[in-house]
Amino acid sequence: MKFISTRNKNAILKSSEGILQGISKEGGLFVPCTFPEIKDFESLLNKNYREIALLIMGSFFPELGVDYLKESIDMAYDTKFDNKDIVPLINIDGINFLELYHGPTLAFKDMALSILPYLIKGAKKVENINEEIVILTATSGDTGKAALEGFANVEGVKIIVFYPEDGVSEVQKRQMITQEGDNTFVVGVRGNFDDAQSGVKRMFNNRNFSKRLEENNYILSSANSINIGRLIPQIVYYYYAYITMLKRKELKKEEKINIVVPTGNFGNILAAYYAKQMGLPVNKLICASNENNVLTEFLKDGIYDKRRDLALTSSPSMDILISSNLERLLYHLSGEDDNLIDKKMNQLNNKGYYEMNNLDIGDFYGNYAEEEEVSQGIEYLFKNNGYLIDPHTAVGYNVYEKYKLETKDKTKTIIASTASPFKFGSKVASSIGIDIKGKDEFTILEELSQKSNIPIPSNIQSLKNKAIIHKNTANKEEMEDMVKKFLDIGDKDD
Ligand SMILES: *Cc1c(COP(=O)(O)O)cnc(C)c1O
């Protein structure tokens, strides 16, 4: 299948090329030229997660070959996931929580990042590329670890992760700085996620830098959700959830659902929008933000304005002011106007805002949750249903409650549950009445486990005794030098 850049209609690639390149040369993101139609739900009723994944990924990535994809999917979605359904759908109080956090790093990023290394390997083979791939990634906390986990010790790949030093949870940080594998590099950036992400984007767009890499037999790629190899695998679980509801007879034929997504970079909710384009019966896509509510404002008045301080919240993976994947939605909704998108995105870069208020964004509803509301949501579900959710999911839960109040809509609804509550233990514990003052993270997790009667996930438990391997930190201006140092390709004359 062909993919096209949002900022240049002449940049058209095969899926294998798009997966390797990550981002288009002029800064645009690749989007599918057409959407395959998948809506014969009768025939999907007997398929498991892997089989649905093969159907969907096969239709976007035919170049990789169906046999190769099947093999990859079987290896990616195996016992690394601690639940045989891969993504269990849990009905609490009439709401379906789609638990996307049963993978190795306990957040939804595993859904795509456990398969991305296989997609890249396959694409390299198809494109006859022998150079080593350098995966350069900025993380708000969860992508970094999931990418490290997926790419550690993968031959022919090096992975470099930049995370905001003070913008991730204790568990997230530990997960990254204890990462093993000779091909892994982790750096704490003195700044916030947007600093890290902009630094990475700058490297991608820096001709001299990529030339230097090429001279040394490296090719740059990305594990961020700008990569279509991240985006497409995320469509699968929305189909899977719908089919599960059909099987449980919660839905009539062709009955629509709402999908609530706690949103940061707009990747997860965009995958749900893509599912809708492919024929999944979706009513509203509910975009839930935390106090960094840029998207809420944009969906309300068509003005995207990032000129404000980034708030550090208890849902750090959503502490983002530049939601990269929104660009893809704008491209589709603007009638695929690459010139307009190029102009608006440059304006965002230069002036910090843009206005696009004549788009039909009726598929979406946006709102946000404040810290206090996040705590209340966690507490309410635990007290009344014994169900524990993490702060990101709680943002989704709160925004859904606001949506229901405002609209009285009774459409059956799925909330994307994006992380294990044990990844964000302090906030979850304090929300359900555990006194966390002066206690270290592991003590808090133990108390949380006792009170909730849920064992601490083993992948978090084991962090306690792991050695810290990665101690590098950098200012945002030093990121490029760091990469050169790791790859041993420093400037010859300095
Ligand atoms: C990344 C992440 C999000 C936000 O997803 P986007 O695709 O960036 O919108 C939400 N919750 C958790 C736990 C995450 O890791």
The ligand as an SDF file (V2000), in Angstrom:
LIG
                    3D

 15 15  0  0  0  0  0  0  0  0999 V2000
    1.5220    7.4880   25.3360 C   0  0  0  0  0  0  0  0  0  0  0  0
    0.4560    7.3740   26.3450 C   0  0  0  0  0  0  0  0  0  0  0  0
   -0.7500    8.0670   26.2180 C   0  0  0  0  0  0  0  0  0  0  0  0
   -1.0160    9.0170   25.0820 C   0  0  0  0  0  0  0  0  0  0  0  0
   -1.1220    8.3590   23.8420 O   0  0  0  0  0  0  0  0  0  0  0  0
   -0.9140    9.1980   22.4910 P   0  0  0  0  0  0  0  0  0  0  0  0
   -0.9400    8.1870   21.4150 O   0  0  0  0  0  0  0  0  0  0  0  0
    0.4170    9.8750   22.6200 O   0  0  0  0  0  0  0  0  0  0  0  0
   -2.0330   10.1610   22.4180 O   0  0  0  0  0  0  0  0  0  0  0  0
   -1.7260    7.8730   27.1750 C   0  0  0  0  0  0  0  0  0  0  0  0
   -1.5080    7.0740   28.2450 N   0  0  0  0  0  0  0  0  0  0  0  0
   -0.3530    6.3950   28.4040 C   0  0  0  0  0  0  0  0  0  0  0  0
   -0.1800    5.5550   29.6050 C   0  0  0  0  0  0  0  0  0  0  0  0
    0.6650    6.5150   27.4560 C   0  0  0  0  0  0  0  0  0  0  0  0
    1.8040    5.8390   27.6280 O   0  0  0  0  0  0  0  0  0  0  0  0
  1  2  1  0
  2  3  1  0
  2 14  2  0
  3  4  1  0
  3 10  2  0
  4  5  1  0
  5  6  1  0
  6  7  2  0
  6  8  1  0
  6  9  1  0
 10 11  1  0
 11 12  2  0
 12 13  1  0
 12 14  1  0
 14 15  1  0
M  END
$$$$
